[in-house]
Amino acid sequence: MSDTDPPVFDRLCAFLRETAILESTLSMLGWDERTGMPPEAAGYRGEQMTYLAGLIHSRRTDPQLGEWLDELTDSTLDAEPHSLTSTVIRESKRQFDRQQKLPSSLVKEITRTAVQGQHDWQRAREQNDFSIFLPNLEHMVRLKCQEADAVGFTECRYDALLDEYEPWATTAETAAILGKLREDLVSLLGEITSRSPLIADECLKRSFDIEKQKKFGNEVAAAIGFDFQRGRLDTTIHPFCTEIGPDDTRITTRYDEHFLPTALFGILHEAGHGIYEQGLQKEWYGLPPGQTISLGIHESQSRIWENQIGRSRAFWKYFYPRAQQLFASSLAEVSLDDFYAAVNTATPSLIRVEADEVTYNLHILIRFELEQLLVDQQLRVADLPDAWNEKYESYLGMRPQNPAEGVLQDIHWSGGAIGYFPTYALGNLYSAQFFAQCKKDIPDLDKRIANGDFAPFRTWLQENIHQWGQRYSAGELVERVTGEPLAHHFLIDYLRGKMSEIYNL
Amino acid sequence: MSDTDPPVFDRLCAFLRETAILESTLSMLGWDERTGMPPEAAGYRGEQMTYLAGLIHSRRTDPQLGEWLDELTDSTLDAEPHSLTSTVIRESKRQFDRQQKLPSSLVKEITRTAVQGQHDWQRAREQNDFSIFLPNLEHMVRLKCQEADAVGFTECRYDALLDEYEPWATTAETAAILGKLREDLVSLLGEITSRSPLIADECLKRSFDIEKQKKFGNEVAAAIGFDFQRGRLDTTIHPFCTEIGPDDTRITTRYDEHFLPTALFGILHEAGHGIYEQGLQKEWYGLPPGQTISLGIHESQSRIWENQIGRSRAFWKYFYPRAQQLFASSLAEVSLDDFYAAVNTATPSLIRVEADEVTYNLHILIRFELEQLLVDQQLRVADLPDAWNEKYESYLGMRPQNPAEGVLQDIHWSGGAIGYFPTYALGNLYSAQFFAQCKKDIPDLDKRIANGDFAPFRTWLQENIHQWGQRYSAGELVERVTGEPLAHHFLIDYLRGKMSEIYNL
């Protein structure tokens, strides 16, 4: 190293920023693939994405990166663990270490198996036959166990898998809090289902012109603060949010002419993800202080807009007149109270993505518990469908009649995403706890929302969560913002409050 | 080299295919930038594109590539110069040699100057003041002279610049044929303008609903054979065609509610480019046998659909009823004959992109002649506006009243594209010569077109032009397909035939 070389930290940052250019370019290819790519272009798009993923992987595991990180860890790590410098080094090292520990033969085999898995899963689902997917899933579970063993763990294999999606979280803590959540949810759901008649959501299933839905969705997303100068909203089959640059966040949705909530709450959900991305510090783009913390925190930002805000009475006080105007033939005769109740209906169901706020986390819990059993080798993959059905019977009181409405409904496992599901439930817990704090910090929040003034809430999220990037772990952030560790009662209190009113519990 | 290594030729092809992945990814970023990118994303998009361009440039000049090419040129070059193997080696070597000869400092300075140039040009155009653009253009002309000197040439500097866009073409041959074209065009135009009254194109300037224009444009593009399973049509400001993969060709257009030809002939033009890309051999994607020959041949494919087909009476016999149906309020009372005459009006004008078939090439000739004077240092950049105006007066009988409608109208020079303009005129010459041959080969072509049967014509193009990729140079291809070298009389005969009928010459 000569005197004229920039300091190691600067070189590290420059290197990471270049990697981010490739990553954001890969996101561009992925966004296009899922929004407008011509049908026959899929084959070559796969080659493009594989090639870029390879370039990115070789940069992420570049020995030079390891040398810089070693040097910085020894010499530069700041006394202040949450400083920008410390954050860059700590989080880069965490990611590098994980990547380094994975033999490239294993990475390739997982990729190969995932490609085949998505194919097999789709076919199994179409034919409603789990046995078509079984061999692939067995292989994937074995590979993920190998991955966990390669990465290493203190208490259990699942720790190593969960860590990929929710860094610094442990299985034990997650299981403890989600276990308590399950008990209280099952109990709450029991109270709700014992009430009759159920609230009707028939008014949401009338005809809603798709062009008008698009108009409304765009208005809502812009109103809550998704910045269309720095983002887009497009149509897709499986909605997602992706960032293609510090000023380029793209959200997507799908429209169902005969079910208003699909696009409406879908847009609020994805806009929540998007507002998080847009709230990061641009000058740290591609570096840990400018990156999102975890899937759980990301999900908290989508759910807080979708549920705490989007399913609140205040929100509909503001937006319902506009909805009635746009969808006059379907909603003109429906009162605000009835509409509010309809979008908050809680009913046990078999399909996760259609689940309401109360039952959703039970769907997650089932998957989380089954995943742990699989990687601990306490459950054979062949026995998964029965175990799945048992748990649905036990927690939701319903038993899937076939694999398509049971164990085959989610794409995640086919792609090797084991350890991902609990981040959905964590997101719901984070969002409830953040929201409880925000209501304390902004006493007139309801009034603001009812007036269509979303800026104070968005600013609260930006100042308390978005701007910090990865400077705090998810757990640290929750404690920092709310003054206490993650607890399940915030979500239960929130749900019980709303449901008590709606179902007159 | 060990025995297990693949042969050098295979390694060369694999390397070039990887480069093509990066190039097509860069095209993806460029397409998005010009069709839907959020406004504020431009800054980072520039970083992404610059980084990828850098990766591509370093691959194109990789010494390993030079070694392989040397080895192959010495040992493998096929006895058959148009074989697939020979084509790969010859064309790769041509491109590599050119890249190699350019000092990277010069490449960077040209890039830097082009970025600044587009900025200065835009400002100059807005303020209608050539002096704002002058220093940058002077610098660019100097740099392009250096580029020509670095690349080398036999007869004149302009050869080296032209070669970038129209490989294997020479200035002398191009000047000779375009010179003859100019004489005959000036004469033809004189006859046309002496006739009065001029044909009216007022019917094209009525109101044409943009959604209906989109519908019509998509129908037309699909009907002539642009494959929407392997492509898209989008809206942009400055229309273009780009390929993002062997099965992913994207065309764009812009719509003017009060001028039907803008989008209509724009779509036919870009679809012509697109059909060429879609007609290449997929299995050679990214390699010379699967790549387009030259800008001139590319332009011939857009112009042949736009003009020879799109402005023919047969074409409108088929499509005019549909146009009248869609745009009833504007076209119901306009006869097919009047519409046909309107889309074939020839009138001198000052703006190239608005020019008709007869006058268009005169606009090109002016630029081609001025470019040669500039790089031969026979004309100072400061004197360019006057020289421009003189030539317009002389060839078109009109004198620009200010730089915006004169020398500042085109973006090309600001980006360093000197030597590009003549490929537009060459494209028109190629298209007329190809079309004359095609009419011989398909005697009932007119009838087919009038019946909406575009397949025979498209197949003729594919078999005679598209499928060969770069196996023949533009000049070789013309001779191969039509039995004689490029000649200007095909275009003159075509135009005179049409104009004689319309203007009753």
Chai-1 contact restraints between the chains, C-beta under 6 A:
chainA,res_idxA,chainB,res_idxB,connection_type,confidence,min_distance_angstrom,max_distance_angstrom,comment,restraint_id
A,I21,B,Q48,contact,1.0,0.0,6.0,A-B,restraint_1
A,I21,B,Y51,contact,1.0,0.0,6.0,A-B,restraint_2
A,T25,B,Q48,contact,1.0,0.0,6.0,A-B,restraint_3
A,P38,B,Q229,contact,1.0,0.0,6.0,A-B,restraint_4
A,P38,B,R230,contact,1.0,0.0,6.0,A-B,restraint_5
A,P38,B,G231,contact,1.0,0.0,6.0,A-B,restraint_6
A,P38,B,R232,contact,1.0,0.0,6.0,A-B,restraint_7
A,P38,B,D248,contact,1.0,0.0,6.0,A-B,restraint_8
A,P39,B,Q229,contact,1.0,0.0,6.0,A-B,restraint_9
A,E40,B,Q229,contact,1.0,0.0,6.0,A-B,restraint_10
A,E40,B,R230,contact,1.0,0.0,6.0,A-B,restraint_11
A,E40,B,D247,contact,1.0,0.0,6.0,A-B,restraint_12
A,A41,B,G245,contact,1.0,0.0,6.0,A-B,restraint_13
A,A41,B,D247,contact,1.0,0.0,6.0,A-B,restraint_14
A,A41,B,D248,contact,1.0,0.0,6.0,A-B,restraint_15
A,Y44,B,G245,contact,1.0,0.0,6.0,A-B,restraint_16
A,Y44,B,P246,contact,1.0,0.0,6.0,A-B,restraint_17
A,Q48,B,I21,contact,1.0,0.0,6.0,A-B,restraint_18
A,Q48,B,T25,contact,1.0,0.0,6.0,A-B,restraint_19
A,Y51,B,I21,contact,1.0,0.0,6.0,A-B,restraint_20
A,Q229,B,P38,contact,1.0,0.0,6.0,A-B,restraint_21
A,Q229,B,P39,contact,1.0,0.0,6.0,A-B,restraint_22
A,Q229,B,E40,contact,1.0,0.0,6.0,A-B,restraint_23
A,R230,B,P38,contact,1.0,0.0,6.0,A-B,restraint_24
A,R230,B,E40,contact,1.0,0.0,6.0,A-B,restraint_25
A,G231,B,P38,contact,1.0,0.0,6.0,A-B,restraint_26
A,R232,B,P38,contact,1.0,0.0,6.0,A-B,restraint_27
A,G245,B,A41,contact,1.0,0.0,6.0,A-B,restraint_28
A,G245,B,Y44,contact,1.0,0.0,6.0,A-B,restraint_29
A,P246,B,Y44,contact,1.0,0.0,6.0,A-B,restraint_30
A,D247,B,E40,contact,1.0,0.0,6.0,A-B,restraint_31
A,D247,B,A41,contact,1.0,0.0,6.0,A-B,restraint_32
A,D248,B,P38,contact,1.0,0.0,6.0,A-B,restraint_33
A,D248,B,A41,contact,1.0,0.0,6.0,A-B,restraint_34
